[in-house]
Structure formats: C-alpha cells, structure tokens
Amino acid sequence: MLFRRNTKPSCAYCKHGMTMGFGEIACSKRGIMSVEGKCNLFCYEPTKRKPEYSRKTKLVKIPGEDFNIQTTGGLAGGLPTELPPE
C-alpha cells in the first residue's frame, strides 16, 4: 500500500531527503540522516517508497473433469441443441 495515510515516518521516503548510499540520506532540513531516521518535518513522498511484494500464492491443480460441459438436451429457453436437417 503505497498511499496509506498511516505510514511510519522514515527519511528513506521523505520528500526532503536524497539517498547518498551506505544507509545515509541527505536531508535539506536536517543534514545527513540515517535511512531509519525520522523527524517532525517528515513529508511522505510515495514515489520514493518501494512496495512490499506479497508472497506468491500456491496454485492448486484442478482436475480436467471440472471443466467439461455436459448438455442435457436444450437451453434454458427450450431451444433445441441440434440443427434441423436441410
């Protein structure tokens, strides 16, 4: 959830900070901060946040017989399923 309102403050995705590498952020308001750092001037920038990927769901094999369509002689409206002879 990138655009959640209750995001925990972190210098890593604050609009005032720029990544320098080695776990450091150059903040325009506070100077050099750690990635885990935070302050009262935090302003969330959603484009800086990397989303957490959910784990892949486990696929379940479904037998082929579940996909067969069996006709019972007509449609719900009473129409015949076979074409009349020409």
C-alpha positions as CSV (number, residue, x, y, z in Angstrom):
1,M,0.0,0.0,0.0
2,L,1.9,3.0,-1.3
3,F,-0.6,5.7,-0.5
4,R,-1.6,4.7,3.1
5,R,-2.1,7.6,5.4
6,N,-0.7,5.8,8.5
7,T,2.8,5.3,7.1
8,K,5.6,5.2,9.6
9,P,7.9,8.2,9.2
10,S,11.3,7.4,7.7
11,C,13.9,9.5,6.0
12,A,14.1,6.9,3.2
13,Y,10.8,8.1,1.7
14,C,10.6,11.7,2.9
15,K,10.4,14.4,0.2
16,H,13.2,16.4,1.9
17,G,15.8,13.6,1.6
18,M,18.0,12.3,-1.1
19,T,19.7,8.9,-0.9
20,M,23.5,9.1,-0.7
21,G,24.3,5.4,-0.3
22,F,25.7,3.4,2.6
23,G,22.4,3.9,4.6
24,E,22.6,7.7,4.6
25,I,20.1,10.3,3.5
26,A,21.0,14.0,2.7
27,C,18.1,15.9,4.2
28,S,17.6,19.5,3.0
29,K,16.2,20.4,6.5
30,R,18.4,18.4,8.9
31,G,21.6,17.5,7.1
32,I,22.9,13.9,7.0
33,M,20.5,11.4,8.5
34,S,20.3,7.6,8.6
35,V,17.8,5.7,6.5
36,E,15.9,4.7,9.6
37,G,15.9,8.3,10.9
38,K,12.8,10.4,11.3
39,C,11.9,13.9,12.4
40,N,8.9,16.2,12.8
41,L,9.5,17.7,9.3
42,F,8.7,14.3,7.6
43,C,6.6,14.7,4.5
44,Y,5.7,11.4,2.8
45,E,6.8,11.0,-0.9
46,P,5.1,7.9,-2.3
47,T,7.3,7.7,-5.3
48,K,10.4,7.0,-3.1
49,R,8.8,4.0,-1.4
50,K,9.5,0.5,-2.6
51,P,6.3,-1.6,-2.2
52,E,6.4,-4.8,-0.3
53,Y,5.7,-7.7,-2.6
54,S,3.3,-10.3,-1.4
55,R,4.3,-13.9,-1.5
56,K,3.2,-15.9,-4.5
57,T,0.0,-17.8,-3.9
58,K,0.1,-21.6,-4.0
59,L,-1.5,-22.9,-7.2
60,V,-4.0,-25.7,-6.8
61,K,-4.4,-28.3,-9.5
62,I,-7.9,-28.7,-10.6
63,P,-8.9,-32.0,-12.4
64,G,-9.9,-31.6,-16.1
65,E,-13.3,-33.1,-15.5
66,D,-14.3,-29.9,-13.6
67,F,-14.1,-28.1,-17.0
68,N,-16.3,-30.4,-19.0
69,I,-19.7,-29.0,-20.1
70,Q,-22.5,-31.6,-20.2
71,T,-25.5,-30.8,-22.3
72,T,-28.9,-32.1,-21.2
73,G,-30.8,-31.6,-24.4
74,G,-31.7,-27.9,-24.5
75,L,-31.0,-24.5,-23.3
76,A,-33.0,-22.8,-20.5
77,G,-35.3,-21.2,-23.0
78,G,-36.3,-24.5,-24.5
79,L,-34.3,-24.1,-27.8
80,P,-33.1,-27.3,-29.4
81,T,-29.3,-28.0,-29.2
82,E,-29.2,-29.7,-32.7
83,L,-29.7,-28.0,-36.0
84,P,-32.7,-29.2,-38.1
85,P,-31.9,-31.3,-41.2
86,E,-31.6,-29.4,-44.5
